[in-house]
Structures are given as structure tokens and as C-alpha cells.
Amino acid sequence: MERVHVYLIDLLPASSKRLIACQVVAILLIALIAGSTFGIWQGYNPALYSRDTFLEVHRGAVEGLNTLLPLMGLATMILTLVLTLRSNPHTALRGLYWSTLALLVLAGLITRFANQPINALVIAWSADTVPGNWTEIRDSWWFWHTVRTLVSMAALAGLVTATVTARNERQG
């Protein structure tokens, strides 16, 4: 006798499966982004480093994350927009998704127009060309990184809340 396995996900219509996949991937991506920025925020205070150590550590972080995290952010924005447009326009859920999308866009704008220009400066420095005001530049980067981290964490909370709310609306 052949065993038949029935999974709950198999009982859902295809459109529900796609919706759940969008929710899961969007949450996973924003969790990775918020976790990355939080880890840097808690484990890497550049004010504690000497000039040369700051230069080396910051360059390494930029080389590893300066493209990856913004691409993940863009994918999260696209998925959140899809979830927003698929939600019922006459419920609080739509507002939650729009708010989350606004937070994601804000984090992206901070990255693009505050952190990345500073990253470009730091990448171009050598030990001999670090400007005299390098601590002011470092501190500006840190300020905007802190703001971006808090905005990313709020976006994660918003997306999780919207997803739970969407489930409750479908079940209610």
C-alpha cells in the first residue's frame, strides 16, 4: 500500500501559495538586512578604532556588503509592493503594508544618499591620504547607519505585523 502525504500547503490554492512565498521571502530578506545592520551597530563602533584599523575594517565591510544589502533591500521593496497591491484596499492591512514600504524606501534612501557616498570616500583613502577630518566623516557615517538600523528594524516589525494581520483577515 502506497503512503500518501498531504501537506497543509498543498491544500491551498496556487495564488495563496504565491502570497505566502512572497511573505516568507520578504520577511527573510528584511530580517537579514536588519540583522546585518544591527550586528554592525552593536559589534562595530568605529569610534573605538584607530584610524588605520577603521580604514581596514570599514573597507572590508563595504566590499562585502555595499552591493549585496541594497540589492536585498530592493527585492524586499518589490515584494512588499506586491503584497501591498494584493491586500484589500479597505482594511488596515493595506496601511500596514504601505507604512512598511515607506520605511524600506527610507532605509534605501539613507543608504544611497548618506552611507554610500561616505563609503565611496573611505574606499578611495589610503593610509597616506586619510583627510584630517576623517573622524567627522566616520561619525557622520555612524549616525546615518544608526538611523538606518532603527528604520530597518521598524520595517521588519511592520512586515511581520502585516503578515500576521493578513493571516488573521483570511481566517476571520
C-alpha positions, -999 to 999 in steps of 0.1 A, spaced: 0 0 0 14 33 -10 16 61 16 0 94 7 15 125 23 -7 155 25 9 188 34 -12 218 45 5 239 19 -8 215 -8 -43 222 2 -40 259 -6 -48 274 -40 -18 284 -61 -25 321 -55 -23 316 -17 10 297 -21 25 326 -41 13 350 -15 28 330 13 61 327 -7 62 365 -11 56 370 26 82 345 36 109 357 12 102 394 21 104 387 58 136 366 53 153 394 33 144 423 57 154 401 87 188 395 71 191 433 64 180 444 98 202 417 114 232 427 94 228 464 103 221 456 139 252 434 141 273 462 128 256 487 151 263 465 182 296 449 173 314 476 154 316 511 169 342 527 146 349 554 173 368 527 192 392 520 163 424 537 154 425 555 120 443 526 103 420 499 119 389 519 110 401 522 74 408 484 71 376 472 88 353 497 70 368 489 36 363 452 43 327 457 53 320 479 23 335 454 -1 313 426 13 280 445 19 278 477 -2 262 459 -32 245 429 -15 224 446 11 210 473 -12 200 446 -37 183 426 -9 166 459 1 153 464 -35 140 429 -36 122 434 -3 107 466 -16 94 449 -47 79 420 -27 63 444 -2 48 464 -31 33 432 -45 19 423 -11 5 458 -7 -12 458 -40 -27 423 -33 -41 434 0 -77 445 5 -77 483 0 -104 487 25 -86 473 55 -58 484 80 -36 458 63 -31 480 33 -19 508 55 5 485 73 20 474 41 22 510 28 39 520 60 64 492 58 71 500 22 77 537 32 102 525 59 120 503 34 123 532 9 136 555 37 162 529 46 172 527 10 174 565 6 196 567 37 219 540 23 221 556 -11 224 592 -2 241 592 32 261 560 38 272 550 3 288 584 -6 308 581 26 317 545 17 330 558 -16 352 583 1 366 558 26 373 532 -2 394 558 -20 416 566 10 450 550 16 469 552 49 487 583 34 456 601 21 432 599 50 419 635 55 424 654 87 386 654 93 383 617 90 367 613 124 339 637 114 332 617 83 333 585 103 309 599 128 285 610 101 285 575 86 279 561 121 250 584 127 233 575 94 240 538 100 223 540 134 192 557 118 192 532 90 193 503 115 164 516 135 144 522 104 152 487 91 141 471 124 109 491 123 103 478 87 109 442 99 83 447 127 59 463 102 62 434 77 58 408 103 28 426 118 13 429 83 18 392 76 2 382 108 -27 406 102 -31 392 66 -34 357 80 -60 368 106 -80 385 79 -80 354 57 -90 332 86 -116 357 101 
